[in-house]
Amino acid sequence: MEIPDPEKLKVVAFANGDTKVKYIEDITDAKSGSVTIPFTFDSTNNIVSVGNNDEYFVCAYNLEENTGAMKSYSCKEGDIKGSKGQNIADLGLFQTVQPISNNQTENVMINILVPLSDRKNIENIKVVAMDKGELKSKEVNAAQLLNKSSGNTVKFTFNFDRKTDIGQIQNGDMYFACVSANELNPPEGTECEHKLTKPIGQVNNLYAR
């Protein structure tokens, strides 16, 4: 990744139903061009086994050295190209921070919607949501939820504390959602989607499949 005026980084990555976070303070190499940050994920867990069509996401947050506040960020969603080898997520243009809002709302609500009309008997499913470097997840028996529902879409609600360790969540911050289960194959055991956070105080809805 190429980083403008790098000081320190928070890097968040998701793959195969799992999440990892790294804080990088010694990034002098980035000042001369780019920096490489490796992540390793298990290929199999209790939810899903990785496949070449599965998706991942990664976000890097460029932070102020003294305050730790986000200056800019870059995110990427992509397909796993080699389940047994290296996958390169080349982050490009870093987006600047949105101005601080005066809205006093303390939480940001995100509804993740998972259509399952073709998988009504699915059991273990994991949904992961991320906004401004903060991660939340839920594992459920989706078939039980569908039996209690009048439709074929399962809704997962996540409430994020607007105050994060890298600053307040603002209108325009990118958020992600991924859903994982072996029973979603084919075509994908893991699928990810992303959007920009709505104006603070409004509910965010995202279909993750």
HURA-V47114 format. One record per backbone hydrogen bond with DSSP energy under -1.0 kcal/mol. CO is the residue of the C=O (numbers start at 1). NH is the residue of the N-H. E is the energy in kcal/mol with one decimal. If there is no record, write none. Layout:
# HURA-V47114
co={CO CO}
nh={NH NH}
e={E E}
This chain:
# HURA-V47114
co={1 8 9 10 11 12 13 14 15 18 20 22 24 25 27 29 30 43 47 48 51 54 56 57 58 59 60 61 62 62 64 69 71 72 73 74 76 78 82 95 106 108 109 110 111 112 113 114 116 119 122 123 125 126 127 128 129 130 131 134 136 138 140 141 142 143 146 152 154 156 158 160 162 164 166 167 170 173 174 175 176 177 178 179 180 181 182 189 190 191 193 195 197 199 204 206}
nh={35 63 24 61 22 59 20 57 18 15 13 11 9 27 30 32 33 50 182 45 54 80 78 14 76 12 74 10 71 72 68 64 97 62 95 60 58 56 85 73 162 160 204 158 206 156 208 154 119 122 143 142 140 180 138 178 136 176 134 131 129 127 125 145 146 147 149 116 114 112 110 108 169 167 70 164 173 197 132 195 130 193 128 191 126 184 185 181 55 179 177 175 172 202 111 113}
e={-1.4 -3.3 -2.4 -3.1 -2.5 -2.7 -2.5 -1.6 -1.9 -2.1 -2.7 -3.1 -2.9 -1.2 -1.1 -1.3 -1.3 -2.9 -1.7 -1.5 -1.4 -3.3 -2.1 -2.7 -2.4 -2.9 -2.1 -1.8 -3.8 -1.3 -1.6 -3.1 -1.3 -2.8 -3.7 -2.8 -2.2 -2.4 -1.4 -2.0 -3.2 -3.0 -2.3 -2.8 -2.4 -2.7 -2.3 -2.3 -1.5 -1.6 -1.6 -2.5 -2.2 -2.7 -2.1 -2.4 -2.5 -2.4 -2.0 -1.9 -3.0 -2.7 -2.0 -1.3 -2.4 -1.9 -1.1 -3.5 -2.7 -3.4 -2.8 -2.6 -2.4 -1.3 -2.6 -1.2 -2.2 -3.6 -1.1 -2.0 -2.2 -2.5 -2.7 -2.1 -2.4 -1.5 -1.7 -2.4 -1.4 -2.4 -2.3 -2.8 -2.2 -2.1 -3.6 -2.7}
